[in-house]
Amino acid sequence: MINHPPSQDQPPAERPKAEEPPVEEPAAPEPVEQPAPAPATDQYGLRRLRISHRAYLEKALPYLVEKNLGSSPQVRLFALVCLTRAARSGTGNLVGDDLRRLRLTDGVAALRELSAPGWLTCDTDVMTATPEHPAGYVLPEFTENPWQMGKVSAKRISGWVSDVVSHRRLRKVNHQARLAAVHLTAHSDVAGSSTVSAADMAKFCLAKGPGDVVDLVKVLLQAGWLTGVAPAGAGSLTVTLSTDAQKYVAAPEQAPTEPPVPGSRRQVAKEAVHWSMDRRISEGRKLTEGREQEIADWIQKFRDVHNHGPSWGAVAAHLGWPRRHGPERQAANGAIELLLKEDWLAGQGVPYGLRPGSRYEA
């Protein structure tokens, strides 16, 4: 028997309505235990500066005052940049963009002023210098690293100064206000509160007196670098840094990390670092033996397509060698070293310069 669909003239049969459950009053939320605050090292982990690095910054700022470097705020700001770049070795580099980024009205005159007393020597035209061909300069007083500054501290301090003075919130303020921002941020505690002597700040910023310091603070409040200010007594004032500015406050030292768990990726990678050269070459030979011509041929084809050689990682990826973690990474490095040593490959030391060596037959 054929079942015909119901006629469209007949309304469909109504389904029985399900009995709705009674509505219950929502229960009061149970108290949730708040997690313990994270350690300071986690909270400030992304900050560039640590308290140990700031110690050198606290030497650099009064040094500029003692040496009376810079007859104007913009020249003093330029001197600060030059000092922090060369405080460790006595040498640094400048390019034309550095002067333009600092918005110096006359970069050549600023350089000439710092060179006149012999504090800085530079024989190259900075205005035409480029990142590929920078202008080197020397601070004779710092060639022996008198502050005993480490490499990491030097890099952090230099980068910190460059980041602060070129921050987007300070781009439209004058040079004196940027010096004030550096001074206040350098003396801030980890919570972003900075209490400084108005007289000391006036000397660093080349302001006429405490009254001008108040005006500089107002400029930084309007720029969004500060969010509050209050008198602290005895000729001092306390300011509160904004969220953007607090990223440049010196953070507590990082707690020592726990030793790696045996068998973990970190432990395996740590052990791999200690492979000897002989072991790397030995393990690398297992990856390359009988494939030398094939590998060199692939690298030549890569160069034909891309006009430069592949990275070691690209070679490892193409050949299926491990690229990142574990002892096998050392074997992959050993394989490349072996091919270079036996003249199957060449171009070591040149960025993307890897190419077939003298033993390769096209």
C-alpha positions, 0 to 999 in steps of 0.5 A: 500500500502506498502512503500518500503525503497529507493534503496541503489543505489539511493542517498538520496535526499538533504535537503535544507540548512538552511539560515545561520544568518549573523555573528555579531561582538562580542559586547564589554564586559560590565564593571563588578563591582568588589565585595568588599573585604571580611573582614579580619576575613573571609580571615584569618579564617583558620589560627591557631593563632590570634593576642591575642594568639601571645601576649603569643608567643612574651613572650616565645621567649625573655624568652628563650633568657633571661634564656639562655636556650639551648647551641645549636640551637637544644636544644633551639628548644627543650626548645621552644617546652617544654615551649609552651606545659607547659606554662599554667599549668607547666606540659606537655607530651613528647614521643619519636617521639617528639625528633625524629621529632625535629631531635635531635642528642642526645635527652637524652643530650638535656633533661639533659641540660634543667634539670640540672638548675632545669628548667625542671624535668622529671623522665621518659625515654622519648625515650621509651615513647609512645602516650599511655604512655607519659613521663610527665614533669614539669616546676616548674616556670610555675605551677602557670600560671604566664602569665595568659594564657587561655586554648585556647591560650595554645593549639593554641601556642603549636600547632603552634610551632609544626606545624611550626618546622615540616613543610615540607618546613623546614624538611631539614633545620638545627635547627638554620634556623627553629628557624629563621623561628619561629622568623620571622613568629611570628613577621609578620604582617597579610599580611606576611611581617616581619621586625625584628632586626638582633641583636635580631634575632641573639640572639634568633637563637644563631647566631654569629651576623647579618652576620649569620642572612643573611645566615639564611634568604638565607636558608629560601629563598631556602627552600621556607619559604620566597620569599623576603628580603630587608634591613630596616635600623638601623640594621633591615631587612624586609622579605616576607613570602611565601604562605605556611608560611603565613598560620601561621601568626597571623590573626586579631580577629574574628568579633563577630557573629550575633545572631542566627535567631529565628527558625533557626537550630542554634537557635534550637540547642542553645535552646536544650543545655539548657534542664535540666536533668529532661527534657532530662530524661522525653523526653528520656523515651518516646523513650525507654518505653517498648523497653528497652530489645530490645535496650539492645539486639541490643547492645549485637548483635552489640558487638558480631559482632564488638567486641566493643560497639556502639557509642551513635550516632549509637544507635540513628541511628538504632532506628531512633532517631535524631542524630544531630540538634534540641531539639530531640537530647537532647531527644536521649541523655536523652534516653541513660542516662535513660537506663544507670541509670536504669541498662539496659545499662552499660559501660559509660565513656569507649570508645565504652564500651556501653554494656547491663546492669544487667537488660538485659536478654539474 
